[in-house]
Amino acid sequence: MVETNLYQKSQEAINAALTQDWKKALDLNLEILKNDPENTDTLNRLAKAYTMLGQISKAKTFYNKILKIDKYNIIATKNLSKLSTIKEKDIKVGQSVGNGIIDPDVFLEEPGKTKLISLIDLAMPSVLANLNIGDQVRLEPQRNEVIVFSQDGRRLGKINEDWAPSISQASRVGSKFRALIKSVQIKADDSKSYLSIFVKETERSEKLSQSIFPIDSSGFTPYIRGDAPGLLSESKETATVEPNEETGDEEIDKVNNSPEESSPTNSLETIAEKEIQDEENLEDN
């Protein structure tokens, strides 16, 4: 089987797993293994197929074989540990044993603390195929980029440009984040694969007054003047209501109604500007 055909078979095996056609996935991976018996990616996929078909003892055999080839293989170690407490008679064919049970609270969205983020510059499908929903991943800030790595140290991709600078800067000043695999879709064409992660701010730096994940706001101000309906019909762009001498109404500033939001001293923009200034000062010296 030539290399091109091996790659094609690998894609078919990955797609079979994604569609939960575990018998087909099993047959394809066994066929690949005949020509490449020490390919740990194939062995992991094969063990997963056996697991999903309820053949736990065979799954354990192949996970152990992987560890003989690569004793630091995190995927095999993790799944073998999960299978050690399971008996074949206790499971149903197709049950997601290999992934374990995912606590629904893991993906609980918290305004201002969590964000679902898609990755770019993804790894090859053979790497993405070993990911499970709920797997924890590692975020590594690099300047204005954030590289995402799997538990076994494989590069999975980068956080998109909408969120990478903010997460990178917040991490450098002391904020801490936890990230988990939320969704993965693998296509033979790498450019069409998709991977998203669920990011949660677990600790906010004292240098930041607010989260980098904004809370959606309708812009509603809990105040209304008696003649407000008339004012609204005349202009939709009024941002400030001037004092009314007759009624004694006070001025309301819709933009700066929050001391925390109006303070620029603790913003990421200010921190980023200070980093640039510090670098320029170092160059001048």
C-alpha positions in Angstrom: 0.0 0.0 0.0 1.7 3.2 -1.1 1.9 6.3 1.1 -0.9 8.1 -0.8 -3.2 5.2 -0.4 -2.3 5.0 3.3 -3.3 8.6 3.8 -6.5 8.1 2.0 -7.3 5.0 4.1 -6.6 7.0 7.2 -9.0 9.7 6.2 -11.7 7.1 5.5 -11.0 5.6 9.0 -11.3 9.0 10.6 -14.6 9.7 8.8 -16.0 6.3 9.7 -15.3 7.1 13.4 -16.9 10.5 13.1 -20.1 8.9 11.7 -19.8 6.2 14.4 -19.5 3.4 11.8 -17.2 1.5 14.2 -17.1 -1.7 12.2 -15.9 0.1 9.1 -13.4 2.0 11.2 -12.1 -1.2 12.7 -11.6 -2.9 9.3 -9.9 0.2 7.8 -7.5 0.6 10.7 -6.6 -3.1 10.6 -5.9 -2.8 6.9 -3.6 0.2 7.5 -1.8 -1.6 10.3 -0.7 -4.4 8.0 1.5 -2.0 6.1 2.4 0.3 9.1 2.3 -1.9 12.2 3.8 0.7 14.6 1.8 3.7 13.6 0.5 4.9 17.0 -2.2 7.1 15.5 -3.7 4.0 13.7 -3.3 1.9 16.9 -5.1 4.5 18.9 -8.0 4.6 16.4 -8.1 0.8 16.3 -8.3 0.6 20.1 -11.0 3.2 20.1 -13.0 1.2 17.6 -12.7 -2.0 19.7 -13.8 0.0 22.7 -16.9 1.4 21.0 -17.7 -2.2 19.8 -17.6 -3.4 23.4 -14.4 -5.5 22.9 -12.6 -4.1 25.9 -9.9 -6.8 26.2 -8.8 -6.2 22.6 -8.8 -2.4 23.1 -6.6 -2.9 26.2 -4.2 -5.1 24.1 -3.7 -2.4 21.5 -3.3 0.4 24.1 -0.6 -1.6 25.8 1.0 -2.2 22.4 1.1 1.6 21.9 2.9 2.0 25.2 5.5 -0.5 24.2 6.3 1.7 21.2 5.8 5.0 23.0 5.7 4.7 26.8 4.8 8.4 27.1 1.7 8.3 24.8 -0.8 10.3 26.9 -3.8 9.1 24.8 -3.1 5.4 25.3 -2.3 5.9 29.0 -5.5 7.9 29.7 -7.8 5.5 27.9 -6.2 2.4 29.3 -6.7 3.9 32.8 -10.4 4.4 32.0 -10.8 0.9 30.7 -9.2 -0.7 33.7 -12.4 -0.2 35.7 -14.8 -1.4 33.0 -15.9 -5.0 32.2 -17.2 -6.0 28.8 -20.4 -7.4 30.3 -21.2 -4.0 31.8 -21.3 -2.0 28.6 -23.4 -1.8 25.5 -22.0 -1.7 22.0 -21.5 1.8 20.8 -21.4 3.3 24.3 -18.9 6.1 24.5 -16.6 4.3 27.0 -13.4 5.7 25.8 -14.4 9.3 26.3 -15.8 8.7 29.8 -18.7 10.7 31.2 -18.6 14.5 30.6 -19.9 16.6 33.4 -22.5 19.0 31.8 -21.3 21.7 34.2 -17.9 21.7 32.5 -19.4 23.6 29.5 -21.7 25.9 31.7 -21.5 29.4 30.2 -20.9 32.2 32.7 -21.3 35.7 31.4 -17.9 37.6 31.6 -16.0 34.4 32.4 -16.4 32.0 29.5 -16.1 32.0 25.7 -16.5 29.5 22.9 -13.6 30.1 20.5 -12.7 28.6 17.1 -9.1 27.7 16.2 -7.2 28.5 13.1 -4.1 27.0 11.4 -5.3 23.5 12.5 -3.1 20.4 12.8 -3.5 17.5 10.4 -6.6 15.4 10.5 -4.6 12.4 11.9 -3.8 14.6 15.0 -7.3 15.9 15.4 -8.8 12.4 15.1 -7.4 11.5 18.6 -9.3 14.3 20.3 -12.3 13.7 22.5 -15.0 16.2 23.5 -14.1 17.5 27.0 -10.4 16.9 26.7 -8.4 19.6 28.4 -5.9 21.5 26.3 -3.0 23.8 27.1 -2.9 27.4 26.0 0.6 28.8 25.3 0.7 32.7 24.8 3.3 33.9 22.4 3.3 37.6 21.9 -0.2 38.4 20.4 -0.8 34.7 19.5 -2.0 31.8 21.6 -1.0 28.3 20.5 -3.2 25.4 21.6 -1.6 22.0 22.5 -3.2 18.7 23.4 -2.5 16.8 26.6 0.3 14.8 24.9 2.0 18.0 23.7 0.7 18.0 20.1 0.1 21.4 18.5 -3.6 21.6 17.6 -3.9 25.1 16.2 -4.1 28.8 17.2 -6.8 30.8 18.8 -8.3 33.1 16.2 -7.2 36.7 15.9 -10.4 38.1 17.5 -9.4 36.7 20.9 -5.7 35.8 20.8 -4.3 39.2 21.7 -6.6 39.7 24.6 -6.0 36.2 26.1 -2.2 36.5 25.5 -1.9 39.9 27.2 -4.2 38.9 30.1 -2.1 35.7 30.7 1.1 37.8 30.7 -0.2 40.0 33.5 -1.3 37.0 35.7 -4.8 35.9 34.5 -5.4 32.2 34.3 -7.5 30.2 31.9 -8.8 26.7 31.5 -9.6 25.3 28.0 -11.5 22.2 26.9 -12.3 20.6 23.5 -15.9 21.7 22.6 -16.3 20.5 19.0 -14.2 18.9 16.3 -15.1 18.1 12.7 -12.5 16.5 10.5 -12.4 16.7 6.7 -9.9 15.2 4.3 -9.3 18.7 3.1 -7.4 20.3 6.1 -8.8 23.7 5.3 -12.3 22.5 5.9 -11.7 20.9 9.3 -13.1 22.7 12.4 -12.1 22.8 16.0 -13.5 24.9 18.8 -12.5 25.1 22.5 -14.4 26.3 25.5 -12.2 28.8 27.4 -12.9 29.8 31.0 -11.2 32.6 33.0 -10.4 30.8 36.3 -8.4 33.6 37.9 -8.3 37.3 36.9 -5.2 39.4 37.3 -5.3 42.2 39.9 -4.0 44.4 37.1 -7.3 44.0 35.2 -10.5 45.7 36.5 -12.8 43.5 34.3 -12.9 40.4 32.3 -11.6 40.2 28.7 -14.9 38.4 27.8 -17.5 41.2 27.6 -21.0 40.7 29.0 -23.6 41.3 26.3 -25.6 44.5 27.1 -28.6 46.0 25.5 -27.4 49.5 26.5 -30.6 50.0 28.5 -30.4 52.9 31.1 -32.9 52.5 34.0 -34.0 56.1 33.9 -36.7 57.9 31.9 -37.8 61.5 31.7 -41.4 62.4 31.5 -40.9 63.9 27.9 -38.7 61.0 26.8 -41.2 59.6 24.2 -41.2 62.9 22.4 -37.4 63.1 22.6 -37.0 59.6 21.2 -39.2 60.4 18.2 -37.1 63.5 17.4 -33.7 61.9 17.7 -32.3 58.4 18.1 -28.7 59.6 18.5 -28.9 61.5 21.8 -26.3 60.2 24.2 -26.7 62.8 27.0 -29.7 64.4 28.6 -29.1 67.9 29.8 -30.4 69.1 33.2 -33.9 70.5 33.1 -34.2 73.7 35.2 -37.9 73.2 35.7 -37.9 69.6 36.8 -34.5 69.5 38.3 -33.6 66.4 36.3 -29.9 65.5 36.5 -27.6 64.9 33.5 -27.3 61.2 32.5 -24.3 60.0 30.5 -25.2 56.7 28.8 -21.6 56.1 27.8 -19.9 56.5 31.2 -22.5 55.1 33.5 -20.0 52.6 35.0 -16.9 53.8 36.9 -15.3 50.4 36.2 -15.9 50.7 32.4 -14.8 54.3 32.2 -11.4 53.8 33.9 -8.7 53.3 31.3 -5.9 52.5 33.8 -6.5 48.8 34.0 -7.5 48.1 30.4 -5.7 45.7 28.1 -5.0 48.5 25.7 -3.1 50.4 28.3 -1.1 47.4 29.3 -0.3 46.7 25.6 0.8 50.3 25.1 3.0 50.2 28.2 4.7 47.0 26.8 5.4 48.8 23.6 6.8 51.8 25.4 9.0 49.6 27.6 10.4 47.9 24.5 11.1 51.2 22.9 12.9 52.5 26.0 15.0 49.3 26.0 16.0 49.9 22.4 16.9 53.6 23.1 19.1 52.5 26.0 
